[in-house]
């Protein structure tokens, strides 16, 4: 059999081969390492391999601790199973349910169109508007949902600016045959425009484009150059949305799964650490998001033709006419939404209330409202569940006393702001299972002593200055997450990073926070994140476009995180000192010395 034929057959069953061979290849870990640490590392390696290769669905791999840790004698099932729905998962679930109610009533589309109408229609400003809107929505919605919602809006605006994409390709065909060859077949995967777009564009076309086409003074080469410029701008629009969604998700604890993995593992490893909550994380991460967003906008606008003299000066030419059509399109779409209705107003109110209550529960610099309750009893999860529970019974129509006394009034069914059916369809339960699997793995690493054992083998890294270590950790995880799920990446590496910090006597937050943020900075490949994949599926972006743009984005992200950690991060979390809450890191290590500690205390008493 030929090698090429054999390789194709092997690829067809590569996932099954990984499932069978991985447990056999790493079997020596059970016999060459200390018993409990070796068994725990064996399970961690299996899960890491299955997560990175997706040999099993991510959620299925996340459930493996339930069967492997008890059967191998690492942790009993009664300690593993509760990890799958701890407090952090309820906070995440609350954010997802609130996001589904925002999508249900179209509030996100109103926000997007309003922002775009404010920033203007020049390409650089529109790219900025797209990035600001995508990042803001991604703070509350999932990154994937934000990208899927924003790309059709971008597509409609681009078609009003530049016309049909297929026509543009034909115009620049002789200029760049290679590019056209790569992006041909666009119509089969073309993004759908907004429902009102076709008729709107036809009206605009008849109003503003007939005469110029007849009297076009440009040469064929100039027309091709203009088409090439328009294609570049189109790419900039498509690529900025998933990138901004990934950046925006880092600003809130509920914005992306790695943030919640951090808070969950902090509570497991360092139960006395209360520095990270919704408000303190937002105070740190939101300025970082704005900084990175600004640098990212400059880079994308520069790379894809948005930064030019037209940004500051107005010219009366064809581009000006196209920009006028795009501006009219945005305004018309926003007008068709009509005035804000009762349901949108109610969702807006609860959305703001949700954010305000989370910020003010325990803001650290002032007394929060949690002091009105028993200390330690109220958390961010409690706040989230209270708000989303209200959505299931609060009316979507304005209540009227006249309805009760009017026999002619329609007896329509009562409709709340959110139904459980809609919430159930919108919530990605597989991600919640993935979070639970991460917490279960972290619990096993802690109690088996694996984290401490691995940390003992990281002593050579103690020679690296902490500031340089922050940059290296962020860079490593940003590169690793290009090929693996960001949730799986942080689950695998966060325990090791925490132990590294302990061994070099550095505040654990100094390493753990940049590692968490860095896991969301996956910009180089279409497979890195679902938002990247959605944008790539438009058919106009190429892998080289994402790599070229993403490499610089990764560098800017690493520099931004390093700057944030060494400026306001140090001031906010007191990172210059080694905290008392980090001393009892490995409880299992303390248990081994329990008898000695008891004896010493008895001697001291006597």
Long-range contacts (C-beta under 8 A, 24 or more apart in sequence): 15-53, 15-54, 15-55, 15-56, 16-55, 18-49, 18-50, 18-53, 18-55, 19-50, 19-55, 19-56, 22-46, 22-49, 22-50, 22-55, 33-453, 34-449, 34-453, 36-73, 36-74, 36-448, 36-449, 36-450, 37-448, 37-449, 37-450, 37-453, 39-72, 39-73, 39-74, 39-448, 40-69, 40-74, 40-444, 40-445, 40-448, 40-449, 40-450, 41-450, 41-454, 42-72, 43-68, 43-69, 43-72, 43-74, 43-441, 43-444, 44-441, 44-444, 44-445, 44-450, 44-492, 47-437, 47-441, 47-492, 48-488, 48-492, 51-484, 51-485, 51-488, 51-491, 51-492, 52-483, 52-484, 52-488, 57-430, 58-430, 58-434, 58-485, 58-487, 58-488, 59-429, 59-430, 59-431, 59-433, 59-434, 59-437, 61-437, 62-433, 62-434, 62-435, 62-436, 62-437, 62-438, 62-440, 63-433, 63-437, 64-437, 65-437, 65-440, 65-441, 65-444, 66-440, 69-440, 69-444, 74-444, 74-447, 74-448, 75-443, 75-444, 75-447, 75-448, 79-443, 79-447, 80-440, 80-443, 80-444, 83-436, 83-439, 83-440, 83-443, 84-433, 84-436, 84-437, 84-439, 84-440, 85-432, 85-436, 86-264, 86-267, 86-436, 86-439, 87-267, 87-379, 87-381, 88-260, 88-263, 88-264, 88-267, 88-381, 88-435, 88-439, 89-260, 89-264, 89-432, 89-435, 89-436, 90-381, 90-384, 90-385, 91-253, 91-254, 91-260, 91-278, 91-379, 91-380, 91-381, 91-384, 92-254, 92-257, 92-260, 92-431, 92-432, 92-435, 93-384, 93-427, 93-432, 94-254, 94-354, 94-381, 94-383, 94-384, 94-385, 94-387, 94-388, 95-140, 95-252, 95-254, 95-255, 95-384, 96-142, 96-254, 96-426, 96-427, 96-428, 97-388, 97-391, 97-418, 97-423, 97-426, 97-427, 98-140, 98-350, 98-351, 98-354, 98-384, 98-387, 98-388, 98-391, 99-140, 99-141, 99-142, 99-145, 99-426, 100-418, 100-422, 100-423, 100-425, 100-426, 100-427, 101-347, 101-350, 101-388, 101-391, 101-417, 101-418, 101-422, 101-423, 102-140, 102-141, 102-347, 102-351, 103-141, 103-145, 103-149, 103-426, 104-417, 104-418, 104-422, 105-341, 105-343, 105-344, 105-347, 105-396, 105-417, 106-337, 106-344, 107-344, 107-347, 107-348, 107-351, 108-137, 108-141, 108-146, 108-149, 109-149, 109-153, 109-337, 110-334, 110-337, 110-340, 110-344, 111-136, 111-137, 112-137, 112-149, 112-150, 112-153, 113-153, 113-330, 113-333, 113-334, 113-337, 114-334, 116-153, 116-157, 116-330, 117-327, 117-330, 117-331, 117-334, 120-327, 121-161, 121-323, 121-324, 121-326, 121-327, 121-330, 122-306, 122-310, 122-311, 122-323, 123-161, 123-233, 123-236, 123-237, 123-301, 123-304, 123-305, 123-306, 124-301, 124-306, 124-307, 124-308, 124-311, 125-311, 126-157, 126-237, 126-326, 127-236, 127-237, 127-240, 127-297, 127-300, 127-301, 127-304, 127-306, 128-297, 128-301, 130-154, 130-237, 130-240, 130-241, 130-244, 131-240, 131-241, 131-243, 131-244, 131-293, 131-296, 131-297, 131-300, 132-244, 132-293, 134-240, 134-241, 134-242, 134-244, 134-245, 134-248, 135-244, 135-245, 135-247, 135-248, 135-251, 135-289, 135-293, 136-248, 137-245, 137-248, 138-244, 138-245, 138-246, 138-247, 138-248, 138-249, 138-255, 139-248, 139-249, 139-251, 139-252, 139-255, 140-252, 140-254, 140-255, 140-351, 142-249, 142-428, 143-242, 143-245, 143-246, 143-248, 143-249, 143-255, 143-256, 143-529, 143-530, 143-531, 144-245, 144-530, 144-531, 144-534, 146-241, 146-245, 146-248, 146-531, 147-241, 147-242, 147-245, 147-530, 147-531, 147-534, 147-535, 148-534, 150-241, 150-245, 151-191, 151-238, 151-241, 151-534, 151-535, 151-538, 152-191, 152-192, 152-193, 152-194, 153-194, 154-237, 154-238, 154-241, 155-190, 155-191, 155-192, 155-193, 155-538, 156-193, 156-194, 156-197, 156-201, 156-329, 156-333, 157-237, 157-326, 157-329, 157-330, 158-233, 158-234, 158-237, 159-193, 159-197, 159-201, 160-200, 160-201, 160-204, 160-322, 160-325, 160-326, 160-328, 160-329, 161-230, 161-233, 161-322, 161-323, 161-325, 161-326, 162-230, 162-233, 162-234, 162-322, 165-190, 165-234, 165-540, 168-227, 168-230, 168-231, 168-234, 169-231, 171-223, 171-224, 171-227, 172-224, 172-227, 172-228, 172-231, 174-224, 175-224, 175-225, 175-227, 175-228, 176-228, 179-231, 179-542, 182-542, 183-539, 183-540, 183-542, 185-539, 186-538, 186-539, 186-540, 188-539, 189-537, 189-538, 189-539, 190-538, 190-539, 191-538, 194-333, 196-332, 196-333, 196-336, 197-329, 200-329, 200-332, 200-333, 201-329, 204-325, 204-328, 204-329, 208-321, 208-324, 208-325, 209-321, 212-318, 212-321, 226-318, 229-305, 231-540, 232-304, 232-305, 233-304, 233-305, 233-306, 234-540, 235-304, 235-540, 235-541, 235-545, 236-300, 236-301, 236-303, 236-304, 236-305, 236-306, 238-535, 238-538, 238-540, 238-541, 239-300, 239-304, 239-535, 239-541, 239-545, 239-546, 239-549, 240-296, 240-297, 240-300, 241-531, 241-535, 242-529, 242-531, 242-532, 242-534, 242-535, 243-296, 243-300, 243-523, 243-531, 243-549, 243-550, 243-553, 244-293, 244-296, 245-531, 246-520, 246-521, 246-522, 246-523, 246-529, 246-531, 247-289, 247-292, 247-293, 247-296, 247-520, 247-521, 247-557, 248-289, 248-293, 249-520, 250-285, 250-288, 250-289, 250-517, 250-520, 251-282, 251-285, 251-286, 251-288, 251-289, 252-278, 252-281, 252-282, 252-285, 253-277, 253-278, 253-281, 253-282, 253-380, 254-278, 254-384, 256-486, 256-520, 257-431, 257-434, 257-435, 257-486, 257-487, 258-486, 258-487, 258-489, 258-490, 258-516, 258-517, 258-519, 258-520, 259-516, 260-435, 261-435, 261-438, 261-439, 261-487, 261-490, 261-491, 261-494, 261-516, 262-490, 262-494, 262-512, 262-513, 262-516, 264-435, 264-438, 264-439, 264-442, 265-438, 265-439, 265-442, 265-494, 265-495, 265-498, 265-512, 266-512, 268-439, 268-442, 268-443, 268-446, 269-442, 269-446, 269-451, 269-495, 269-498, 269-508, 269-585, 270-508, 270-581, 270-582, 270-585, 272-580, 272-581, 273-509, 273-579, 273-581, 273-582, 274-362, 275-364, 275-509, 275-573, 276-509, 277-358, 277-361, 277-362, 277-380, 278-358, 278-359, 278-361, 278-380, 279-358, 279-359, 279-360, 279-361, 279-362, 279-363, 279-364, 279-368, 280-363, 280-364, 280-572, 280-573, 282-359, 283-363, 283-572, 284-513, 284-564, 284-568, 284-569, 284-572, 284-573, 285-517, 287-564, 287-568, 288-517, 288-560, 288-561, 288-564, 291-560, 291-563, 291-564, 292-556, 292-557, 292-560, 295-556, 295-560, 296-553, 296-556, 299-549, 299-552, 299-553, 299-556, 300-549, 303-548, 303-549, 342-396, 342-397, 342-398, 343-396, 343-397, 343-417, 346-394, 346-395, 346-396, 346-417, 347-391, 347-417, 350-387, 350-390, 350-391, 350-394, 350-417, 353-387, 354-383, 354-384, 354-387, 357-383, 357-387, 358-383, 358-384, 388-418, 391-416, 391-417, 391-418, 392-416, 392-417, 392-418, 392-419, 392-420, 431-487, 434-485, 434-487, 434-488, 435-487, 437-491, 438-487, 438-488, 438-490, 438-491, 441-491, 441-495, 442-491, 442-494, 442-495, 445-495, 446-495, 446-586, 446-587, 446-588, 447-587, 447-588, 448-588, 449-586, 449-588, 449-589, 450-495, 451-495, 451-496, 451-498, 451-499, 451-585, 451-586, 452-499, 452-585, 452-586, 452-588, 452-589, 454-495, 454-496, 454-499, 455-496, 455-499, 455-500, 455-502, 455-503, 456-503, 458-496, 458-499, 458-500, 458-503, 459-503, 461-500, 461-504, 462-503, 462-504, 466-504, 466-506, 466-510, 466-511, 467-562, 467-566, 469-504, 469-506, 469-511, 470-510, 470-511, 470-514, 470-561, 470-562, 470-565, 470-566, 471-558, 471-562, 473-497, 473-511, 473-514, 473-515, 473-518, 474-514, 474-515, 474-517, 474-518, 474-521, 474-557, 474-558, 474-561, 474-562, 475-518, 475-554, 475-558, 476-518, 477-515, 477-518, 477-519, 478-518, 478-519, 478-521, 478-522, 478-554, 478-557, 478-558, 479-554, 481-518, 481-519, 481-520, 481-521, 481-522, 481-528, 482-522, 482-524, 482-525, 482-528, 483-525, 483-527, 483-528, 486-519, 486-520, 486-522, 486-529, 487-519, 489-519, 490-515, 490-516, 490-519, 498-585, 499-585, 499-586, 501-582, 502-582, 502-585, 505-578, 506-578, 507-573, 507-574, 507-575, 507-576, 507-577, 507-578, 507-579, 507-582, 508-582, 508-585, 509-573, 509-575, 510-565, 510-569, 510-573, 510-575, 513-565, 513-569, 513-573, 514-561, 514-562, 514-565, 517-561, 518-557, 518-558, 518-561, 521-553, 521-554, 521-557, 521-558, 523-549, 523-550, 523-553, 523-554, 523-557, 524-550, 524-551, 524-553, 524-554, 525-550
